[in-house]
Amino acid sequence: MPAPDALLAAALVRDPAGPLLTFYDDATGERTELSATTLANWVAKTANLLRDDVGAGPGDRVAVLLPAHWQAAAVLLGAWTAAAVVGTDPAGAVAAFAGPDRVDAAAGAGEVFALSLAPLGRAFAGGPPPGTRDYADDVRGQGDRWIEPPVSDSALALATADGTVTAGDLVEIALRRAAELGLVVGDRVLSTAPWDGPAGWMDGLLVPLAGGASVVLTVNPDLDLLQMRVEAERVTATLGTGVPGVRPL
């Protein structure tokens, strides 16, 4: 069974240029679209940041304290690409990645990277919060390619309340869940579900990748806009918020 990095690799082969993750924030009006190629570039930079800057090695723990966001996808997949064990507990982690409202919760990690979550992946205006590093500034200077061998399916990958899941088991769960939901290659999933930990990361990110689907991720959803978005983005399924005439997952 492959590891999570193989799911993105498969998307690159299947459709390198088409939209893989389209992000909307209805509170700010932001729309950001990432192809598999663009997302893979961010993932490689994040993996290189962890390895070359932080000094993280396979099996080291990385805490992710981020909401549903396109940069959260880059961080999660980047950490898995670097063979890190991803979780939400920063205590003893080599690095933590936190949004502006969760920086204090990231204390205890060796390095804390703060994400402004501003449109276009901008850095913090005036610098990051005290005691943190600005992910947007630090990641951009990293290499555009990850040249290490694929992650072993037996490598530990996800820390949950029930124990640690291997990379292969994580993908197997995602594949099984995609089949249960009836996802097929080419599906376009409108998701308003939160990414508040392993369950959210699974359904919001890994399951669509495993099923060959792309995601229209919407935060702070304006219900009046969702029906128009379904049509504009050619949505075929919804997760989190139902839209009349579109199959719910």
C-alpha positions as CSV (number, residue, x, y, z in Angstrom):
1,M,0.0,0.0,0.0
2,P,1.5,3.4,-1.0
3,A,2.1,6.3,1.4
4,P,0.3,9.7,1.3
5,D,3.0,11.3,-0.9
6,A,2.0,8.7,-3.6
7,L,-1.6,10.1,-3.7
8,L,-0.3,13.5,-4.8
9,A,2.1,11.8,-7.2
10,A,-0.9,10.0,-8.8
11,A,-2.8,13.3,-9.2
12,L,0.3,14.7,-10.9
13,V,0.2,11.9,-13.5
14,R,-3.6,12.0,-13.9
15,D,-4.0,15.8,-14.4
16,P,-1.0,18.0,-13.7
17,A,-2.5,21.3,-14.8
18,G,-6.2,21.0,-13.9
19,P,-7.6,22.4,-10.7
20,L,-6.9,20.0,-7.8
21,L,-7.7,22.3,-4.8
22,T,-9.7,25.5,-5.2
23,F,-10.0,27.5,-2.0
24,Y,-12.7,30.1,-1.2
25,D,-13.0,32.3,1.9
26,D,-16.4,33.9,1.6
27,A,-15.5,36.3,4.5
28,T,-12.6,37.9,2.5
29,G,-13.6,37.1,-1.1
30,E,-10.4,35.1,-1.6
31,R,-10.3,32.5,-4.4
32,T,-7.1,30.6,-4.8
33,E,-6.8,27.7,-7.3
34,L,-3.9,25.1,-7.2
35,S,-3.2,22.5,-9.8
36,A,-1.5,19.3,-8.8
37,T,1.8,20.8,-10.1
38,T,1.4,24.0,-8.0
39,L,0.4,22.1,-4.9
40,A,3.3,19.7,-5.4
41,N,5.7,22.7,-5.5
42,W,4.4,23.9,-2.1
43,V,4.6,20.4,-0.7
44,A,8.2,20.0,-1.9
45,K,9.2,23.4,-0.4
46,T,7.5,22.5,2.9
47,A,9.3,19.1,3.0
48,N,12.6,20.8,2.3
49,L,12.0,23.3,5.0
50,L,11.5,20.5,7.5
51,R,14.5,18.6,6.4
52,D,17.1,21.2,5.5
53,D,16.1,24.0,7.9
54,V,14.5,22.3,10.9
55,G,16.6,19.2,10.6
56,A,13.6,16.9,10.9
57,G,14.2,13.3,10.1
58,P,11.9,10.3,9.4
59,G,9.6,9.6,12.3
60,D,10.0,13.1,13.9
61,R,6.7,14.6,15.0
62,V,5.2,17.7,13.5
63,A,2.1,19.5,14.9
64,V,-0.4,21.0,12.6
65,L,-2.7,23.6,14.2
66,L,-4.4,25.0,11.1
67,P,-7.9,25.4,9.9
68,A,-9.2,24.2,6.5
69,H,-7.0,26.1,4.1
70,W,-5.0,25.5,1.0
71,Q,-1.8,26.2,2.9
72,A,-2.8,23.5,5.4
73,A,-2.9,21.0,2.6
74,A,0.7,22.0,1.6
75,V,1.8,21.7,5.2
76,L,0.2,18.3,5.8
77,L,1.4,16.7,2.6
78,G,4.8,18.3,3.0
79,A,5.2,16.8,6.5
80,W,4.1,13.4,5.2
81,T,6.4,13.7,2.3
82,A,9.3,14.3,4.7
83,A,8.2,11.1,6.6
84,A,7.1,13.0,9.7
85,V,4.5,11.8,12.1
86,V,1.7,14.4,12.0
87,G,-0.6,15.3,14.9
88,T,-2.0,18.1,16.8
89,D,0.1,18.0,20.0
90,P,3.1,20.4,19.8
91,A,4.8,19.1,23.0
92,G,8.0,17.5,21.9
93,A,7.4,18.1,18.2
94,V,10.3,19.3,16.1
95,A,8.0,21.9,14.5
96,A,4.5,23.2,14.7
97,F,2.6,25.1,12.1
98,A,-0.1,27.4,13.5
99,G,-2.6,29.9,12.3
100,P,-2.6,33.4,13.8
101,D,-5.2,32.5,16.4
102,R,-3.4,29.3,17.6
103,V,0.2,30.4,18.0
104,D,0.0,30.3,21.7
105,A,-1.3,26.7,21.5
106,A,1.8,25.7,19.5
107,A,4.2,26.3,22.4
108,G,6.3,23.3,23.2
109,A,7.5,22.6,19.7
110,G,11.1,23.0,18.7
111,E,10.2,25.5,15.9
112,V,6.9,27.3,15.5
113,F,6.0,28.5,12.0
114,A,3.1,31.0,12.0
115,L,0.9,31.3,9.0
116,S,-1.0,34.5,8.3
117,L,-3.5,32.7,6.1
118,A,-3.8,35.9,4.2
119,P,-4.8,35.8,0.5
120,L,-2.0,34.8,-2.0
121,G,0.0,33.2,0.8
122,R,1.3,36.6,2.0
123,A,3.6,36.9,5.0
124,F,2.5,38.7,8.2
125,A,2.5,42.5,7.8
126,G,5.1,43.8,10.3
127,G,6.5,40.3,11.0
128,P,5.2,37.1,12.6
129,P,4.0,36.9,16.3
130,P,6.9,36.9,18.8
131,G,8.7,33.7,19.2
132,T,7.6,32.3,15.8
133,R,8.9,32.2,12.3
134,D,6.9,33.3,9.3
135,Y,6.1,30.2,7.2
136,A,5.4,32.3,4.1
137,D,8.9,33.9,4.2
138,D,10.8,30.8,5.1
139,V,9.2,28.4,2.8
140,R,9.6,30.4,-0.4
141,G,13.4,30.1,-0.4
142,Q,13.3,26.3,-0.2
143,G,13.9,23.9,-3.1
144,D,11.1,23.4,-5.6
145,R,11.7,19.6,-5.8
146,W,11.8,16.8,-3.3
147,I,14.4,14.2,-4.4
148,E,14.3,11.7,-1.5
149,P,12.9,8.2,-2.1
150,P,9.1,7.7,-1.5
151,V,8.0,7.2,2.0
152,S,7.8,3.6,3.2
153,D,4.3,2.3,3.8
154,S,5.5,1.0,7.1
155,A,6.6,4.4,8.3
156,L,4.6,6.0,11.1
157,A,2.6,8.9,9.7
158,L,-0.3,10.0,11.9
159,A,-0.7,10.4,15.7
160,T,-4.3,10.0,16.9
161,A,-5.9,9.6,20.3
162,D,-6.0,5.9,19.7
163,G,-2.4,5.5,18.6
164,T,-0.1,6.0,15.7
165,V,-1.1,5.0,12.1
166,T,1.4,3.9,9.5
167,A,1.6,5.6,6.1
168,G,0.3,2.6,4.3
169,D,-2.6,2.1,6.7
170,L,-3.5,5.8,6.3
171,V,-3.8,5.5,2.6
172,E,-5.7,2.2,2.9
173,I,-8.2,4.0,5.2
174,A,-8.5,6.8,2.7
175,L,-9.0,4.4,-0.3
176,R,-11.7,2.5,1.6
177,R,-13.5,5.7,2.7
178,A,-13.4,7.0,-0.9
179,A,-15.0,3.8,-2.1
180,E,-17.7,3.9,0.7
181,L,-18.6,7.5,-0.4
182,G,-18.7,6.5,-4.0
183,L,-16.1,8.9,-5.2
184,V,-14.9,8.4,-8.7
185,V,-12.0,9.9,-10.7
186,G,-13.0,13.4,-11.9
187,D,-15.5,14.1,-9.0
188,R,-15.4,17.7,-7.9
189,V,-16.2,17.9,-4.1
190,L,-17.4,21.1,-2.5
191,S,-16.3,20.9,1.1
192,T,-17.2,23.2,4.0
193,A,-16.2,20.7,6.7
194,P,-13.5,21.7,9.2
195,W,-10.0,20.4,9.3
196,D,-9.6,20.2,13.0
197,G,-7.5,17.1,13.3
198,P,-7.1,13.6,11.8
199,A,-10.7,13.0,10.9
200,G,-11.0,16.3,9.1
201,W,-7.7,15.8,7.3
202,M,-8.9,12.4,6.2
203,D,-12.2,13.4,4.7
204,G,-11.2,16.8,3.6
205,L,-7.9,16.0,1.9
206,L,-6.8,12.4,1.8
207,V,-10.1,10.8,0.8
208,P,-10.6,13.1,-2.3
209,L,-7.0,12.5,-3.3
210,A,-7.4,8.7,-2.9
211,G,-10.6,8.8,-5.0
212,G,-9.1,10.8,-7.8
213,A,-11.4,13.8,-7.0
214,S,-10.6,17.5,-6.7
215,V,-11.8,19.8,-3.9
216,V,-13.5,23.1,-3.8
217,L,-12.7,24.0,-0.2
218,T,-14.9,26.8,1.2
219,V,-14.5,28.5,4.6
220,N,-16.9,31.0,6.2
221,P,-19.4,29.8,3.7
222,D,-22.1,32.2,2.4
223,L,-25.0,29.9,1.7
224,D,-26.4,32.2,-0.9
225,L,-23.2,31.8,-2.9
226,L,-22.9,28.0,-2.7
227,Q,-25.5,27.2,-5.4
228,M,-23.7,29.5,-7.9
229,R,-20.4,28.0,-6.9
230,V,-21.7,24.5,-7.6
231,E,-22.4,25.5,-11.2
232,A,-19.3,27.7,-11.7
233,E,-17.0,25.0,-10.4
234,R,-18.9,22.0,-11.8
235,V,-19.3,20.4,-8.4
236,T,-20.5,16.8,-8.3
237,A,-20.7,16.2,-4.6
238,T,-20.7,18.1,-1.3
239,L,-19.2,17.5,2.1
240,G,-20.2,19.4,5.2
241,T,-23.1,21.5,3.7
242,G,-25.7,20.1,1.4
243,V,-26.8,21.9,-1.8
244,P,-30.0,21.0,-3.5
245,G,-29.5,18.8,-6.5
246,V,-26.0,17.7,-5.5
247,R,-25.2,14.4,-3.9
248,P,-24.0,14.7,-0.3
249,L,-21.1,12.6,0.9
